[in-house]
Amino acid sequence: MNDPRRSSSSSHRLLQDVKTKSIERTLLPLIKQISTLIQHRSERPHITSERTLRAIGRVGQAVNLAVERFVTVGETIADDNHDIKQDMYDACKEARAAGSSIERLCDVAASDPTGYAQLDDRGPMVRAARALLGSVTRVLLLADIVVVKQLLLAKDRISRTLGRLESVATFTEFVKAFSVFGAEMVELAHITGDRQNDLKDERRRAQMSAARLVLERSTMMLLTSSKTSLRHPECTYSKENRDTVFCQMRRAMDLIHYVVKDGVLESTNDRNLSRQQTIEWDSERNTAFTCLKHFSRLVEMARPRFDRVPHQQPSAMTSSTSVAQGTDKDTNAERREREQLMRSNSERDRSTNSHPRELANMGGREFNDHHQHHQQRDVSLAKFSCRGEAAISIFLPDTREKLISALEKVCERTQDFTDSAYTTHEHRENILLLCDRAKLELNQLLRIAVNMEQHPNSSFDIDSCVDSVVGAANDLINQLVLTAQDQASDLPHLTKLGIELVTLLRTIALNHEIDRLQNSADRFHEHIDHMLEICKLLRHIAMTETLQVQAKFAEINVRIYGPQVITASKALCSYPNSKAMKENLEVFIDMWQWLTTDITTISKDILDLAQTNLKPEKQGYLSLPRPGKHGTTSKPLKPTRLDTEEQEKIAKSGLEMKMITNEMDAETDKWNSTTDENNDIVKRAKNMSAMAFSMYQFTKGEGSLRTTQDLFTQAEYFAEEANRLYKVVRQFSYQVPAGGPKKELLDHLDKVPTYVQTLQFCVKESTVGKSATFVKVDHVIQETKNLMNIISKVVSVCFDCANKYKLDFSGLSGKFTGNARDEEGNSGMQGSDSKGSATSEGSM
């Protein structure tokens, strides 16, 4: 008889093999329906109503019909793609056979209740369901190959275009090829973006995002470096700049190829996967944090299980230590004594769990006393024996080797911390002491396991030894985080220093001071090395795969593009009057500033997450008074950030707002060229444009707004600034003569209060839960976009009126109260000084 739980577990394994969300969403309803059908067959009584039998028959027919339509589409895809044709036809044939089998079984049940009763074992139905799920999944995976093929074709087109760009002889030819390259890059960006959103694996999504970012940022460097290389073909520095950009873009496309092909079901003619490539791209997995977590997991698997078993059970060697007693004659007093003994951690455990600073002050004599205490405690533990015989299973030799090897890998990863020239002596000593402590605790655990083999009737404190090993590992993680945090605290100073150095390099290159350039280049190399050390340590303590990938690629980009700033400076120093060389250096400096911003952001994300996970928050008493009057004001305790998927959902609204912001900037630029600096309309409009741009950056996970609460606060200020601009424009409208332009101005202006109030109400709306807060974020972005749109129209009409009637802007002020009215206007809005209170919580 087939166990339905086996079918369910196979379904879960099947979903684990699926790498994309779209295929998973397609399979889940089918899995649910078939599981329901099988579950009904197991729970139904032997006597089933005629109505139920007819329903079962209809279900079988519906399943078979749906499968038939499904495989018809699959066969159509096969006809258009010969490389997967045979595999697709085979999968469709299996799916069609499984669907027919399910229909036949349901027909038997519907037409012959007696025959239906004979199928109680559910074996045929389970086998048919398993075959159907497997074949349908294979069809979907084969169809996914077609999507992947389209993406790879787009990538290959760009690779060919890059080859043409690299081989052109004149800048005119380069411009023509570059225009084609730009169109192909836009197409690839759309396809890879869709694929990135569809990937289930967090690491693969992060890798795809990193590759796309490299391609996006390298495009401008490709233009300027190629331009300088073509204008000055004799300059080796320009050629080095250009070759580096080409190399990085090709590596990014190789990464896209790898991510796309990973998990895709290969056709019969293509089943080879490069193991070396897998090791290269996934090298960020070997971090100190992942090694420590793996070690802790192995130790936890070795935790003893004290389960009572029959007296005749033989002693067996297993991967974990289990002590089983063969008699139930223990008294309550003895049981309590044993439990108390097993819970005791003794003075050793209390001392080894002390702060690393205390460990740093512990000398050799204290460590020797510490070790002697271990031995004395083990002797006392060995004296405690059970009244009955015990079946004791100890670590397998393979398990011991795994534990020792895992700890060796941990110590190897910590060398990046101890070998760093920027690690303080105190942190270095603490790391070494904690590594020694972890080795000592593990040796103690293994020694007790050996003693348990030699004294099978004795009970040892092995459970507390496991706790001590895990505690040592956790303390080591904490110390590594402290070390990385100490180095990352230098980032603000390093960022400022980097800006000063690149500015100095630019100035020296323009002045053609070759000797000073080399000295500054050496200083900048040291600066790059320091940034690389910080990136390396941050990657080691990153607790999510996304952050690990981001830290790794930030380190790679700094290592590759950092020295290119020096190379571009040397190129400019060779040709200080070349405009192309100046542009090239500026672009590489911009790239460096992007990278330093990335490192700062990644550092904050990694350290915030590490501190949150490693230091549990204290629980507050509910009886304590709450903020606000009589506890009526709810203050967000912990503003959080949108995850990648949520940012992608609101990216469209953010992009639309960015376009409106660009229009606003264009209008204000016109005003600056025709009016004086004291134009309050221009000032307010520019302020609102800057606020809207920061909110747009939030939708991309960039900029100064880091949490949802930051966004809501910015939206409040945005609404207040719109209120002030409304009053200034209202005052300006009194100068506009009656007519069509004034009517158009007031038509747009009268809509501003409504949009302002809508945005303010949206910001003040209270929410509970992640989904509700995300909906609120989406609404705030939408309302901000709407308000920005109408403000842009108001500013544009104001400019037209000012030019047409030659109006004077002197005297306009945002402090105008708006009490005056004209024949078509309304009074100024009330409550402009109220900043409001965003009671919606940033907790998501």
Sequence and secondary structure as in RCSB ss.txt:
>XXXX:A:sequence
MNDPRRSSSSSHRLLQDVKTKSIERTLLPLIKQISTLIQHRSERPHITSERTLRAIGRVGQAVNLAVERFVTVGE
TIADDNHDIKQDMYDACKEARAAGSSIERLCDVAASDPTGYAQLDDRGPMVRAARALLGSVTRVLLLADIVVVKQ
LLLAKDRISRTLGRLESVATFTEFVKAFSVFGAEMVELAHITGDRQNDLKDERRRAQMSAARLVLERSTMMLLTS
SKTSLRHPECTYSKENRDTVFCQMRRAMDLIHYVVKDGVLESTNDRNLSRQQTIEWDSERNTAFTCLKHFSRLVE
MARPRFDRVPHQQPSAMTSSTSVAQGTDKDTNAERREREQLMRSNSERDRSTNSHPRELANMGGREFNDHHQHHQ
QRDVSLAKFSCRGEAAISIFLPDTREKLISALEKVCERTQDFTDSAYTTHEHRENILLLCDRAKLELNQLLRIAV
NMEQHPNSSFDIDSCVDSVVGAANDLINQLVLTAQDQASDLPHLTKLGIELVTLLRTIALNHEIDRLQNSADRFH
EHIDHMLEICKLLRHIAMTETLQVQAKFAEINVRIYGPQVITASKALCSYPNSKAMKENLEVFIDMWQWLTTDIT
TISKDILDLAQTNLKPEKQGYLSLPRPGKHGTTSKPLKPTRLDTEEQEKIAKSGLEMKMITNEMDAETDKWNSTT
DENNDIVKRAKNMSAMAFSMYQFTKGEGSLRTTQDLFTQAEYFAEEANRLYKVVRQFSYQVPAGGPKKELLDHLD
KVPTYVQTLQFCVKESTVGKSATFVKVDHVIQETKNLMNIISKVVSVCFDCANKYKLDFSGLSGKFTGNARDEEG
NSGMQGSDSKGSATSEGSM
>XXXX:A:secstr
   HHHHHHHHHHHHHH  BHHHHHHHHHHHHHHHHHHHHHHHS SS  HHHHHHHHHHHHHHHHHHHHHHHHHH
HHHHH GGGHHHHHHHHHHHHHHHHHHHHHHHHHHH HHHHHTTTT HHHHHHHHHHHHHHHHHHHHHHHHHHHH
HHHHHHHHHHHHHHHHH SSHHHHHHHHHHHHHHHHHHHHHHHHHHHHB  HHHHHHHHHHHHHHHHHHHHHHHH
HHHHHH TT HHHHHHHHHHHHHHHHHHHHHHHHHHTT    TT     HHHHHHHTGGG  HHHHHHHHHHHHH
HT  B     TT     BSS EEEES     HHHHHHHHHHHH  HHHHHHHTS HHHHHT  HHHHHHHHHHHH
HHHHHHHT B SS EEEE B HHHHHHHHHHHHHHHHHHHHHHT TTS HHHHHHHHHHHHHHHHHHHHHHHHHH
HHHH TTB   HHHHHHHHHHHHHHHHHHHHHHHHHHHTTHHHHHHHHHHHHHHHHHHHHTT HHHHHHHHHHHH
HHHHHHHHHHHHHHHH  SHHHHHHHHHHHHHHHHHHHHHHHHHHHHHHSTT HHHHHHHHHHHHHHHHHHHHHH
HHHHHHHHHHHHHHS      TTS  TTGGG     SS     HHHHHHHHHHHHHHHHHHHHHHHHHHHHHHHS
 TT HHHHHHHHHHHHHHHHHHHHTT SS  SHHHHHHHHHHHHHHHHHHHHHHHHHHTTS SSHHHHHHHHHHT
THHHHHHHHHHHHH    SHHHHHHHHHHHHHHHHHHHHHHHHHHHHHHHHHHHHT   TT  TT       SS 
    S TT      S    
